[in-house]
Amino acid sequence: TLVKKLSEKDNFKVSVSYTTRIPRINEANGQDYYFISNDDFQKLINEENLLEYAKVFNNYYGSSKKKVFRLLEEGKNVLFDIDWQGADQIRKKKLHYKLLTFFILPPSKETLHSRLAERENKENSIIFERMQSFQNDVKHWSEYDHVVINDNLEICYSEILKKIEYFLDNKDYSYDKTKIETHVKKLLD
């Protein structure tokens, strides 16, 4: 939701990822993801066509190197909606572009659970798997430039936008790491 909202701003484009998972009811191929087979994804890996990729919940996800660089060369700000594995791969590359990373936290485990239930059509096995993974995934928050708690969509969006604007103007905009650390501890209890 946040990525789609940010993409409505001038000069911001979303990197539409490839995935091997089955589309959800409301998803469109080429708009939300490029839904492809495992064999086609493996071919993208073998031919080094991906900027980043990861296997998450038995499905592959990855970003097209060619498409991302084309957008960057056009002067666009590219938005990614990827997990910590993909973000780490991009961070480790010697790119000649500025990179700003955000880790988005839920206000509580209960809120995360209800958001997953809504998105996953109350599919309990998927929700359980994602909640289990969250216990590990959330520990990567400190690897990001900024961490934001998404307890109100508009406030979260405004905070991210302000941090992006500061970053693009080469201004420092830090966040309260102690507050985030305390929040993460509560999420892990």
C-alpha positions as CSV (number, residue, x, y, z in Angstrom):
1,T,0.0,0.0,0.0
2,L,2.8,2.4,0.9
3,V,4.8,1.6,-2.2
4,K,1.7,2.1,-4.4
5,K,1.0,5.4,-2.7
6,L,4.6,6.6,-3.1
7,S,4.5,5.6,-6.8
8,E,1.8,8.2,-7.4
9,K,4.4,10.9,-6.8
10,D,6.2,12.5,-9.8
11,N,9.4,10.7,-10.8
12,F,8.7,7.6,-8.6
13,K,8.3,4.2,-10.3
14,V,7.8,0.8,-8.7
15,S,10.1,-2.1,-9.6
16,V,7.6,-4.8,-10.5
17,S,9.1,-8.1,-9.2
18,Y,9.0,-11.5,-10.8
19,T,7.6,-14.3,-8.7
20,T,6.8,-18.0,-8.9
21,R,3.9,-17.8,-6.6
22,I,0.2,-18.1,-7.7
23,P,-1.5,-14.7,-8.0
24,R,-4.0,-13.6,-5.3
25,I,-7.5,-12.9,-6.5
26,N,-7.0,-9.2,-6.9
27,E,-3.5,-9.3,-8.5
28,A,-2.8,-8.6,-12.2
29,N,0.2,-10.0,-14.1
30,G,2.6,-7.2,-15.0
31,Q,1.0,-4.8,-12.6
32,D,1.5,-6.4,-9.2
33,Y,4.1,-9.0,-10.2
34,Y,5.3,-10.9,-13.2
35,F,4.0,-14.4,-12.4
36,I,6.3,-16.9,-14.0
37,S,7.2,-20.6,-13.6
38,N,10.1,-21.9,-11.5
39,D,12.0,-22.9,-14.7
40,D,11.6,-19.4,-16.1
41,F,12.8,-17.9,-12.8
42,Q,15.8,-20.2,-12.8
43,K,16.6,-19.1,-16.3
44,L,16.6,-15.4,-15.1
45,I,19.0,-16.4,-12.3
46,N,21.3,-18.4,-14.6
47,E,21.5,-15.6,-17.1
48,E,22.2,-13.0,-14.3
49,N,19.2,-11.0,-15.2
50,L,18.1,-10.2,-11.6
51,L,19.4,-7.4,-9.5
52,E,18.2,-9.3,-6.4
53,Y,16.2,-12.4,-5.6
54,A,15.2,-14.5,-2.7
55,K,13.2,-17.6,-1.9
56,V,10.4,-16.7,0.5
57,F,7.7,-19.2,1.6
58,N,8.8,-21.7,-1.1
59,N,8.4,-19.1,-3.9
60,Y,11.0,-17.0,-5.6
61,Y,10.8,-13.3,-5.9
62,G,13.3,-11.1,-7.8
63,S,13.8,-7.7,-9.5
64,S,14.8,-7.3,-13.1
65,K,18.2,-5.7,-13.4
66,K,17.5,-4.4,-16.9
67,K,14.2,-2.8,-16.0
68,V,15.5,-1.2,-12.8
69,F,18.6,0.3,-14.5
70,R,16.4,1.6,-17.4
71,L,14.2,3.5,-14.9
72,L,17.3,4.8,-13.1
73,E,18.9,5.9,-16.4
74,E,15.6,7.8,-17.2
75,G,16.1,9.7,-13.9
76,K,13.4,7.9,-12.0
77,N,13.4,7.1,-8.3
78,V,12.8,3.3,-8.1
79,L,10.7,1.9,-5.3
80,F,11.1,-1.8,-4.3
81,D,8.8,-3.8,-2.1
82,I,11.2,-6.5,-1.1
83,D,12.3,-8.4,2.0
84,W,15.5,-8.1,3.9
85,Q,17.3,-10.7,1.8
86,G,16.8,-8.7,-1.4
87,A,17.6,-5.4,0.3
88,D,20.8,-6.8,1.6
89,Q,21.8,-8.0,-1.9
90,I,21.2,-4.6,-3.4
91,R,23.0,-2.8,-0.6
92,K,26.1,-5.0,-1.2
93,K,26.3,-4.2,-4.9
94,K,28.5,-1.3,-6.0
95,L,25.8,0.8,-7.7
96,H,26.3,4.3,-8.9
97,Y,23.0,5.4,-7.5
98,K,21.8,6.6,-4.1
99,L,20.0,4.0,-2.0
100,L,17.7,4.6,0.9
101,T,16.1,1.7,2.8
102,F,13.1,1.6,5.0
103,F,12.0,-1.2,7.3
104,I,8.2,-1.0,8.0
105,L,7.0,-2.4,11.3
106,P,3.5,-3.2,12.4
107,P,2.2,-1.5,15.6
108,S,1.6,-4.9,17.1
109,K,1.6,-8.7,16.4
110,E,-2.2,-8.6,16.6
111,T,-2.4,-5.9,13.9
112,L,0.1,-7.8,11.7
113,H,-2.0,-11.0,12.1
114,S,-5.3,-9.2,11.1
115,R,-3.6,-7.5,8.1
116,L,-2.3,-10.9,7.0
117,A,-5.7,-12.5,7.5
118,E,-7.3,-9.8,5.3
119,R,-4.6,-10.1,2.6
120,E,-4.5,-13.9,2.6
121,N,-8.2,-14.5,2.6
122,K,-8.0,-15.9,6.2
123,E,-5.8,-18.8,4.9
124,N,-4.6,-20.0,8.3
125,S,-1.6,-22.0,7.1
126,I,-0.2,-19.1,5.2
127,I,-0.8,-16.7,8.1
128,F,0.9,-19.0,10.5
129,E,3.9,-19.4,8.3
130,R,4.2,-15.7,7.8
131,M,3.9,-15.0,11.6
132,Q,6.6,-17.6,12.3
133,S,8.9,-15.9,9.7
134,F,8.2,-12.5,11.2
135,Q,10.0,-13.6,14.4
136,N,13.2,-13.8,12.3
137,D,12.6,-11.1,9.7
138,V,12.0,-8.4,12.3
139,K,15.5,-8.8,13.7
140,H,16.9,-7.3,10.5
141,W,15.5,-3.8,11.3
142,S,18.8,-2.4,12.3
143,E,20.3,-3.0,8.8
144,Y,18.0,-0.3,7.4
145,D,18.5,3.4,7.0
146,H,15.1,4.2,8.5
147,V,12.5,2.3,10.5
148,V,8.9,3.3,10.5
149,I,6.0,2.0,12.5
150,N,2.9,1.7,10.3
151,D,0.1,2.3,12.8
152,N,-1.6,5.0,10.7
153,L,-1.2,4.8,6.9
154,E,-1.2,8.6,6.3
155,I,1.2,9.4,9.1
156,C,3.5,6.6,8.0
157,Y,3.4,7.8,4.4
158,S,4.1,11.4,5.4
159,E,7.1,10.3,7.6
160,I,8.5,8.2,4.7
161,L,8.0,11.0,2.2
162,K,9.7,13.5,4.5
163,K,12.7,11.2,4.9
164,I,13.0,10.7,1.2
165,E,12.8,14.4,0.6
166,Y,15.6,15.0,3.2
167,F,17.7,12.3,1.6
168,L,17.3,13.7,-1.9
169,D,18.3,17.1,-0.5
170,N,21.3,15.6,1.2
171,K,19.9,16.5,4.7
172,D,20.2,14.2,7.7
173,Y,16.9,12.8,9.1
174,S,17.5,10.3,11.8
175,Y,15.0,8.3,13.8
176,D,14.8,7.3,17.5
177,K,16.6,3.9,17.5
178,T,15.9,3.3,21.2
179,K,12.2,3.7,20.6
180,I,12.4,1.2,17.7
181,E,14.5,-1.2,19.7
182,T,11.9,-1.1,22.5
183,H,9.1,-1.6,20.0
184,V,10.8,-4.6,18.4
185,K,11.3,-6.2,21.8
186,K,7.6,-5.9,22.4
187,L,6.8,-7.5,19.0
188,L,9.1,-10.4,19.8
189,D,7.5,-11.1,23.2
